[in-house]
Amino acid sequence: MRTLLSVVALGVVFFSETALAERTRVGDWTIEVANSYSEAFTANDSGSTFGFFCYGDSCTFYVDTNVRCAEKSKTPMLINAESGSTYVVSVCVHLPSGDGRVRYVNTILDTDVLKAISSGTIIGFAFPLEGGQFKVVRFSLNGAMRATGQAARSVRGSSTGLRDSTM
């Protein structure tokens, strides 16, 4: 729950600080560091985003596919990468954008994502839609480990990169 609250707080801070954020590229990933948050993310050719953001001492992965979801609803997702396949449960968070729209982000509170991004070049997510359909999104992992590690270090002030936390 603490991580979910951090994600919501991040949404408010994110859109007020985005213009002040420092951006760098690592492979196919962008790292954005501002005063109170850091984020590492990549986008695919369809405009979906896979990322990792940190606010305070909480970090979470997320997938933004431009599909509406009910606030705090839980959705199972399948993950597939060279390291193998697994499923995770995501939580929908509504983040207000600077232009008055809402981003519907599925946060993933599961360490299996770390294992998936640590090996291989592509990661895929499949999640259910209404009417028996699935949405499948794929993203590049080129630079993912370095970018997420740098995002975690930037907010935590630590040189150890990603680390365990208690939720």
Protein Blocks (a to p, Z undefined) as FASTA:
>chain_A
ZZmmmmmmmmmmmmmmmmmpccddehjbccdddfkbccdddddfkopacddddehjbdcd
dddehiacdehiacddddddfkbccdddddddddddfkopacdddddddfklmmmmmgcj
bdcdddddehhiacdddddfehklmmmmmmmmmmnopakbpadddZZ
